[in-house]
Amino acid sequence: MRPQNRIVFSDAQANLATFGSRPGRFVLVSGPRRCGKSDAALAGFMQFAARGFSGVDFALVTKTQAQMDGVMVPKVRAWAGRNGLEVQARDKRLTLPDIHGGANTFWQVIGADGVEAAAKRIQGFGIGGAYVDEFTRVPPTLVEMILTSMLEYASSKFVATCNPEGPEHWAKLDYFDKVDDGTLNGETHKLEMADNPILSAESIAEMAAGLTGPFYRRMILGEWAASSGLVHPVVKYAPLPKDALVHRYEVALDFGRSSVTHAVLVAYHRNSWTVVDEWVHDGRTSGQMAVAEQTERIFAWATAAGSRSVAAWAVPPDAHGLAEGIAGLAGGSVVKAVDNVIWGIQALNSRLESRLTVDPRCEHLRRELAAYRWDERAGARGDDRPDKTSAGGAHGSDALRYWAATAHAAVTGRRP
């Protein structure tokens, strides 16, 4: 194999990419996105297969077919191209030459197909190894079946990469920890963003902006950390300054026809934002209110009965009737809110820590922000999930999250 346009690896990546020369069945890699773990681990896996086997089957494992088609297969083709090798693709399997004059077959195994259907791709024969992308997202029973298929070859290797999750996640407890304590034979690698030589310190700082607590530890430092404590640990309360010149008003809301509708009014002034008012209707205690009536009341409240101009309205994606009603009254300026909980929380926390304050007279919102906590049991397993019951449903927090996420997407051009 004659290399062409070889990737330059950092020391940590190079050490990972050369695992094939070392003993041990397991090569487990954790690290945040953009740390370069996948390129190094996959390069090592392909070299290991090409040098150590001929005419042998292997498994390439992803959670979804989209991951396989959009990430895994292009990376394999890129590796082959750099080494002057021709890839043959047929029936969801790739065939690549080895250095012994033969060829190895790499079967595509998709976790989302279900454990039984996915395992059928490699049942009936032994495999020389497996490369698993996003290890923490693959069903653990599928992992067990793959390891069973590897028993035929004493030198087989199970290579897996993942973003770190909570400290009680099965992948950490059953595999990473057991390799570290010697129960399983192999090696673990922990990469950070700084281990990727193509990322500058400025790029890393930009990606780290807005990340706090466990998300910073996971996504920048590559640590296994549980989401715990307050969802919004930093909130500054202050009324709109009396001499403030407001440049624009924006409204975001969480809608519930039979439960709670909570709207927040946000004012932009002096390069800062302030939540200046809120509108709340609880259908569970005050009776249900028709969508048309809610629309009219919210519009009248936000515009101060027509004396105030609202530049934009962020409405939940499923509140079609409310969006149409506001659009009719406002003459446009209604946008579908960006609805991604974790991404939105990060966008909101970034603003709360810098340029966003909340007027203390927003009592409902204030109570929610002070009480809203992560579901610590789910977080320990790696399932980042805020406990909405801790904040009475968190309708105001969700409204403010819609605003922050939608504004962030509009300003940066980035979406979850």
N, C-alpha and C positions, 0 to 999 in steps of 0.2 A: 504494500500500500504506500503510495507516494503522496505525502500531504501537500495540500494546496490551500493557501490563504488561511493558515492555522490561526485559531483564536488565541489571543494572549491572555493567560490566566494569572491571577494573583497567586501568592504562595498557598493560601487556604484552598483556592479552587484547584490548583495543580496537585496538591496533596490528595484531594478528593478524587480527581480524575485518574490517579494512578493506583486505585485500590485493587485492581486486578492482579497485581503482583504480590498481594498480601493474603494470608490465610484468613479464614472466617467466612461464614455463610451470609451474614447480614451486613449491609452497608446502609445505614439509616441517616438521613440528612434533614435537618430542620433549619429554617431561616425565613426571613421575610421575603416578600416579592422584590424582584429586582436585585437580589443579592448574588445572582449568577449560579445558584445551586443546581438548577436543572441542566444548564449547558455542560457544567463540569461532570455531574453525575451521569448524564446520558452518554457523554463522550467516553467516560470510563467504562460504562456498561457495554457499549458497542465494541470498544477495543477488547474488552474481556472476552466477549463472544467470538470475535473474529480470530483472536490469537489462540484461544483455548479449546475451540470446538470446530467440528466440520460436519455438516449434514445433521445438525441438531435443531430442535425447536425451542423457541423462547416465547415469553409473553410480554407484551406491552400493555399496560393497564392504565385506564383513565376512568373517571366517574361517568363521563358522558361522551357520546359520539362526537359532539362539537369540539370537545377538548382534544379528542384523538385527531380529528381532521384539521383543526386549526392550530394545534400546538405540537402534539407528539410527532405526527407524520412529517410535517415540515422540518422539525429539528433533526429527525433521522435522515431525511433527504439532504439537509445541509451538511450534516456530518459526513455522509457518504460522498458528497460533492467535494468537500475539502480533502478527502482521502482518495479521490480519483476512482470511486466505486460506482457501479451502476445498480440502481435499485429497481427491482421488478415488483410490481404491485398486482395482486389478484385476490379476489374473494376475501377482502379484509385481512390480508396478510402481506407482509413484505419479505422479499428474499434478497439477501446481500451476500456477496462473495466473502470467503474467509481466506486467511493466508496460506491454507493448506491445499488450495486448489478446488475446494468444494464450495458449498453455500449453506448458510443457515436461514431458517424461517422464523419470522417474528409475527406472532399471531396477535391480532387486536382483541383485547378483552375489555368490555364496557360494563362497569358496575351498575349503571342505571338500567341495564337490560334485566336485572334481577340476578340473584346469586346463581341459581341453577342454570339459566340461559347463558350467563357469562362464563361459568365454569365449563360448559360444554365445548367452548372453543379450544380447550386444552385437555379435555378428558380423553382417556384411552391411550395416552402416551406420556412419557416423561419429558420434562423440560429442563434445559440447562440453566435457566435462571429467569428472573422476572424483573422488569423495571416498572415501578408503580409511581405515577404522578398524583399529587395531592392525596397522599397516603391516608390522611385523617378523614377524607371524604369517601373512602372506599369501604364497603361493608366488611366488618371483621371476619365474618364467616367465609367470604370470598378469599380473603388473605389466607385463611387456614387451608382452603382447598388448593390454592396455588402452592403453598409450602409443601403439601402432600405430594403434588405432582413433581416437585423438585428432588424427591428422595432418591430417585434412580441414579443421579449423578452426585458423587461425593464432592466434587468441586463446584457445584452450582452456587449461584449467588442471588440473594434477594435484595434488590436495590430500591429504596423508596425515598421520595422527597416530599416535604410538606411544609406548610406554614404552621408555626407553633400555635397550639390552642390552649385550653385550660389545663392546669396541672393534674387533673384527674381523668383526662381523656384516655381512652383505652389504648391508643397508639403509644402514648408515653409510658403508661403503666406496664403494658404487656410486652412491649418491644424495646423502646429506647432505654427504659430503666433496666430491663433485664440484660441488655447488651452491656450497659455500663457496669452492672454488678457482676458480670461474668456468667450469669445463668444461660445466656445465649451467646454463641460464638460469633464475634464480628466487631464492627466499629461504628461509632456515631460521629457525626460532624455537625457543628453548629456554626452557621455563617451569619454575618451581619451585612448590612448594606455597604459598609466600608470595605468589605472583602471583594466588591465588584469594581475592578479597575476602570470601567468606563463611566462610573458615576463620580462626579465632582463633589466636593464638600458642600458647594452651593446647592447642587441638585438634591442631595440628601436632606439638607436643611429645609428646602422647599417642600419636600415630601413629608417631613416631620411636622411641619406647621399645622397646628390644630389637633395633633394627636396627644392625648393625655393618658396617664395611668397605664392600664394593661395594654391599651392599643399601641402606645409608644413602645412599650417593652416588647411586644410581639412584632410589630411592623418595622421597627427600626433596629432594635437590639437582637431580635430573633429569640426571645425568651418565652417559655411556657408560663403564661400568666392568666389568672382568672379575673374576669370582670366582676368587680365587687364595689360596694359602697354606693355613693350617690351617682346618679346618671349625669347630673350637671353639678359638679363639685364647686364651681366658681360662678357666682351670680352677684352682680353689683346692682344695688337698688338706689335709684336717684330719680327725682322728678325731672321733667324737661326744664332746663334753665329758663327763667322768665324772659331773658333777653335773646333766647334762641331764635334764629332765623331758619324756619323749617323749609327745606327745599322740595320735599315730596313726602307723601304719605303712602303707605302700602298696607294691605290687609291680607291676612291668611286665616284660614279657619279649618276646624275639624267638625264634620257634620254628622249628626245622628238624629234622624227624624223621630225615633221613639226613645232615644236616650239623651245624649248631651250634644248640643252644638256650642262650640266655644270659638269665638273670633277674637283676634288681637289686631290692634291698630299700631303700626310702627312708623315713627317719624324719623326722617333723615335730616341731620343738622350738624354743621361744623365737622364733617367727616366722621360723624358718629351716628348711632342709631339708638332710639329709646322706644320701648313699648309704652305708649302713653295711655292706652285704655283697652278694655276688654268688654265683650258682650257674651253673655252666657244664658242659655235656656236649657233646663233639665226637664225633658219630657217625662221622666219617671216620677218626678215630684210635682211638677206644675202642669202636667197634662200635655198631650201631643199637640204640636203646632204644624199646620199645613206648610208644605215647602214654599208655596207662594207667599204666605204671611211671614215666614222666617226670612225670606229673601228681602221683602220690603222693609222689615224692621232692621235687618243688618245693614242694608243700604242707607237707611235714614240715620242710623247711629254713626256709621263710618263717615258719612259726608256731612254730619251735623245739620241734618235736614236740608242738604243742598248747598250749604255755605262753605264746604270744604271739598277740595278736589282730591280724589284718590287715584294715584297713578297706576297701581297694579293690584290685582286680586289673585291670590293663590288659593285654588279650590281643590279638594281631594279628587283624585281621578275618577272615583265612582259616584261623585255627587253631580250627576249630569243635569238634573232639574234645577238645582241651585245655581250651577254655572251658567245655564241658559238664562235663568231669571236675572242674575246680576249683569250678565252681558247685555241683556235688553235694557236695563236701567242705566248701566254705566257707559253704554255705547262702545263696548270692546274692553280691552285691557285686562281680560280674564285669562289666566294661564292655568294649565293643569299642573298641580304641585308635584314636585319630585318626591316619590314615596319609596324611600329606601331607609329603613329604620337606623341601622348602624351608621351608614354614610351620612344620613341627616343629623344624627346626634353629634357626630364629629364636626360637621359644618357648624352646627349651633354652638357647640362648646368653644370652637375657635373664635366665634364672634363674642360670646359671653366673656371670654378671657381678654378681649381686646377692646372692641368698640361698641358693644351692645349693653345697655342698661335697661332696667325694668322699673317703671314707676311703682312705688310701694302701694299705691291705691288699687293696683290690679290684684285684689285679694285672692281670688280663685287661683290665678296663675302663680302667685307667690307661694301659696300653700302647696301647690303641686311640685314646684321646683325644689322646695325644701324637703319634700318627702319622697320624691321619685328615686327609686333604688334599682340596682341590677338584681336579677334573680341569681343569687350566689350559687345555688345548687346547679343550675344550668350552666353558669359560667365556669364552674370547676370542671365540668365535662367538656368544655370548649364550645358550648352553645350560647353565644352572646345574646341575651334576651333580657330587656328591661321588664321589671315586674310592675305592670300597669296598675295592679290592685293596690300597690303601695301609695299611689298618687290618685286614688279614686277614679281610675280610668285614664288619667293623664291626657285628657282632651285638650287642655290649654297648652301643655307641653308639646303635644303633637302638632297643634296649630303653629306654634312658634318654630318647631322643627321643619314643618312644611315651608315656612317663610325662609328660614336660613338655607335649607337645601336648594330651594328654587332660585334664590338670589345668588348663591354660590355657583350654581350651574350656569346662570345667565352671565355672571361676571367673568368666570374662568373658562367657560366653554367645556368644562368637564362634567361628566355625569357618572353615576355609580356603575 
